[in-house]
Amino acid sequence: MKIAILKESKAGEKRVAITPAVAQQFIKQGYTCMIEQDAGYASNFSDKTYEQAGCSIESDKHTLLKDADIIMKVNAPTEQEMMSMKNGSVLISFLYHLHHSELIAKLAQQGISSFSMDAIPRISRAQSMDALSSQSNLAGYKTVIIGANALGKIFPLMMTAAGTITPSRVLIYGAGVAGLQAVATAKRLGAIVEVTDVRPETKEQVESLGGKFIEVKGAEAAKVEGGYAKEVSADYLQKQKEAVDKSLFQADLVITTALVMGKKAPTLITAEQVSKMKLGSVIVDMAVEQGGNCELSELDKAVVKHGVTIIGQSNLPSTLPQNASELYAKNIQNLMTHLATKDGFKWEMEEEITKGTLITHQGKIVHPSLNQTA
């Protein structure tokens, strides 16, 4: 089977779906790998390294897509890219199918079978395929670096001849993959770290990394599905606000990571709360692409409100394109090893990973969360 690796067309995207090292492994398994010219350049992978791995370089995207059996991307395809794909080909990329019904319908109409990398089931045997986790891990690290850079003070305790500098205080909303990596990074830099999460079971993980877990007492915990908070009551959000306010108003850096699957991100920090925060403090809102956890955050902007810098940078993994591409490529490789051989896909329709990730197939929308007809 012929694999096509496209150059990402989304503005600001620096990642590439497959690295030369992973392409070489696909070729050893019997696949043919074709890559669009300069697809890996922004991730520090030159066309020459792909050629040395055994790939052929193609300058024309239309020709590449017309010839491909499998198309591998980071982001969902554009309409023009979809129109160039042949009937019966297979697409593997992030699709976010719950939010992009028109895209999914067009993929079905084109006869393209699509697997969504953001729909990998949160089960132990699929951990090596979990692209959301691999990318969130890097994003959690980079968020602390961005916050530290914007902060007008250092993180660690420092004792000097001129006096002692007290450590910075970091507050993190959410102890998922990104939040836990942020805890670890902030602790390594010497900060005092506090964490709040709607899932009480994350307390042990937070404390194992040296963070302090802020418990919300007297409220029912959130329902969790697939590792994500599914539902948070207004009562819980109010009690969380009361429990966290003291830490919020003392914090130098606040990082918010809270997402709800298939819905707008919950508002965790209001404009009123921002007005009571320390002058010069910083908020980095990791949920800004899904509407934001801070009421005042703006997409892809750093704004100053009430003396607080609020950073709403999207697509954080793309700011670490080499590592992000390396991890994503391994995620796709592990998924492909599960789904197919060089001779074709297995199409085990009732198998958990296949059923969870397959969105369209044979002209129909097949994912259980969506309508069954295109």
N, C-alpha and C positions, 0 to 999 in steps of 0.2 A: 504494500500500500504506500501511496505517496503522501508525505506530510508537508504541508505548506506553513511557513512561519511568516507572519505579516509584520510590517513596520506599523506600530501603533499610530493612529491618526488623531486620537483625542488630544486636545490642547494641553500642553504641559506634561504629557505622559513620557517618561524616560525608560520604562521597563520594556523588556522583550520576553515573549512567552517561553522560548527555549534557548538555552545557552549552548555554546559549542560543545562543551563536555557532555551534556545530555543528548544533543543531536548525534554525537559520535556513538553513544550507546544505542540509540534507536537504529542507526545504520548497521551496527554489529548484529542487531536482532533481525535484520532483514528488511527494514523500512528504507524508503528513499526519502531524503530530506531536501527540500527546496526552501530557500529563504529570500525574502525581498531585500533588495540592495539597501545597505545601511540600517537594517532593522535593529541591530544590536549596538549601533555606534554610541547612542546616548547612555548605554549601560556599560560602556568600556569594552565591548566585544566587536572587533573589526571583522569586515567581510573576509579578510585573509584567514582569521582564526576559524571561521566557519568552513572555508574551503579546505583548510588543513584537516578539519574534522570529517570531511567527506561530503559536505553539502554543495549543492549547486546554487549559484547566485542568480536571481532573476530581477531585472530592472522594471519589468512591466507587471503591475499587480493583477491586472485582468487576466493575463496569460497564466500567471501563477495559480490563481483561483480556479480557472477553467480546467486545469490539469490535476487539481488536488483531490485526493480521497478524504483527507483529514486536514482541517484548518485549525491551527492553534494560535490563540490570541490571549492578551490580558483582558482588554475591554471588549464589550459587545461590538459586533460589526456595524459599519455604516450601511445605509440602504444600498449604496453603490456596490459595496463589497458583497452584500447578500445577493444582489442581482447577478454578480459574476460567478457565484458558486454553482456548481453543477448539481442537478437533482440527485439525491441519494448520498451526497457528501455529508461528512460529520464535522460539526463545529464544537470546539472545546474552549470556553472562555468564561469570564464573569458575565452573567446575564441579568442578575437581580430580577428574576421573572415576575415576582409579585408587584413590581413597580413599573414594568414595561410591557404591558399587554399588547400594544401595537407591534412591537418588535417580535414578540413571540408568535403572534398571528402570522406575520410575514415569513418567519422562518418555516412555519408549518406549510404555508402556501407554496413556498419555494421547494418543498420536499427535502428540507435539510434536517437531519437528525442533530439535535443540540444537547450538549451536556453543560450544566452550569457549575462552575467551580465554587460558587458561593452557596451551593446546595448540598455539599458533602455532609452526610450524616455525622453527628457528633457521637461516634462509637469508637471503641478502642482500635479495631482493625482498620479504621479509615483515618487514623491520626496522621499518617505519613502523606495523606492526600489533601489534608485540610489547609487549603490556601488562605482562608480567612484568618486562621490562627497564625500561619507563618508570616503573613503580611502585617497583622495586628501586633505581633511581637516586635517587629522592627519599628512600627509606628509608635509604640509605647516608649521605646528607647529614644527615638528622635524628638518626641514631644517634650521630654525633660530637657534635652539639649537646646531646643528652641526657647523653652521657658527660661532656662538659665541664662541664655544669651540676652534675652529681653530684660532680665532682672538687673537692677542697679546695685546688686550686692552678691557676695560669694555664697556658696552652699555650706562649706564646712566651718566648724569651730577653728579659729586661728588665734594662737597666742603669740603676740609680738611684743617688742620692747616698747612700742607706742601704746599698747593696750590689747585687750582681748576682743575679738570679733565673735559674736554669738552666731550659732548656726541658723541657716534659713529654715523656715517651716513650710512644708509642702503638704497640701491636702489633695487627695485623689478620690474622685467619685467613680466608683466601679472597679471591681477586682477581677475582671475577666483577664484574658491574655494580655491585652494592651496595658491594663491597669497594673497588673502584677509586674510586668517588665518595667513600667514606670517607677514602681516602688523600689525594685532592685537597683535601677539606675540612679535614682535620687539618693538612696542610701549609700551607694558606692561613692557618690560625690560629697557625702557628709551631711546631708540634710536630716532634719527631724521629719518623719513621714507619718501622716495619719490617713486613714482610708475609711470610706463609707460605702456600703453595698447593700442592695435589697435582699441579697442571698446570705443569710447568717452563716451558711456552711463555708463561706470563703474566709471566715475569721482566721482559721488555722493557717491557711496559705499566706495570708497577709503577715501574720505574726512570725511565721517561719522565715520571712524575708527581712524581718526587723522593723516592720511597720506596726503602728497602733491602730486597732480596729475600733471604730466608733459604733457602738451598738445602739440600735433604735428599740427602746423598750416600750412595751404596751401596745404594739401594733402587729398585725398579722403580716408575715413575710410574703414577698411576691411569689406568684406562681412562675415556675421555670419550665421552659420547653427547649430541648436541644442546646442547653447551655445559655440560653438567653432568657431574660425576664420577659414573661409573656403579658403580665398584667400587674399593675401597681395601683393600689387604691389611693384616692385623694387623702384619706385618713393617714395612710402610711407616709405619703409625700410630706404632709404637714408635720408629722412627728419626726421624720428624718430632718426636715428643715430646722426644727427646734433643737434637735440633738447636735446638729452640725454647725449651727450658726456661730457658736463661740470659736470653733476651730477655723471657720471661714474668715471671720473678722480678724484673726491673728495671723492668717497665712500670708506668706510672701508669694508663693506660687500655687495656683489651683489648676488641676488637670481634670477635665471631665471626659468620660468615656462611655456614658450610658446610652445604650441602644435598645429598642424594642423591635423584635422581628416583624417586618412588614408594616410598621407604623412610624409616624413621626417620632423623633427622639423626645423624651420627656424634658420639660423645663425644670431644671434643678436650681438654677441661680437666677433670681428675679432682678429687675433694675433697682428695686429698693435695697436688696441685699448688696448689690455692687456699690451702691452709694455709702454703705457702712464699712466697706473694706479698707484696708490700710492704703494710704497714699503710696504709690509706686509699686503696688503689688501687680501680679500678672495672672491672667486666666488664659489657658490654652484649651479651646473647645474642640475636642476630637470628633464630636458628633455634628459638626457644622453642616456637613453634606446632607444630613437627614433632618435638618431644621434647627439643630443646635440645642445644647443643654443650658446655655446661658441666653437669657432673653435679649441681651444686647450684642451678641456676636454677629458678625457679618462674614459671608462666604468669601474666602480668599483675601481677607483684609485684616490689618491690625489697627484697631481703633482704640482711642483713649476716652473713657467715660468715667467721670468722677475721680480722675487721677489714677484709674486702673487701666492697664493695657490689656485688651482682649484680642487674642489671636485666633482667627478662624481659618486655618490653612487646611485645604482639602488635599486628598491623595497623598498623605504623608509617606507611604511606602515608596512612592516615585522619587522622593528626595534622597533615597538610598538605593538607587536603581540597580547597582551591581549585585548587592546582597539580596535585594528583593527579587531580582530576576533569577538568581541562583536557586533560591528557595522555591519560587513558583514553578520553575522548570522541573524540579524534583517532584513537586506535588503532582504535576501533570503526568510525569513519567510513571509515578506510582499508580495513578488512576488508570493510565493506559495499559499498564501491565496487568491490572485487574480486569479491564474491560475487553481486551483484544490481544491477538497475536498478529504477526506480519501478514497472515493470510485473511484476516477479517475480524470483525467484532463478534462476540459470543451472543449478545442480545439476550441475556438472562433476565427477562422482564420482571420477575418476581423477587430477584435477589435484592437485598436491602440497599446496597450502594448504587446499583444500576437504577433501581426504582426511585431513589432519592435524588439522583442527579440528572436523569434523562428528562428533558422538558418537551421536546418535539420529536416525532418519529413517524415516518411513512405518511407524511401529509397531515398528521394530527397532533394536537396538544395532548400529551399523555401524562403530565405530572399530576399527582393526586390533588395538589392544592389549587389546580386550575380547571377550567371547563374541559371536558373531554373531546370537544370538537373544535376544529380550527375556525 
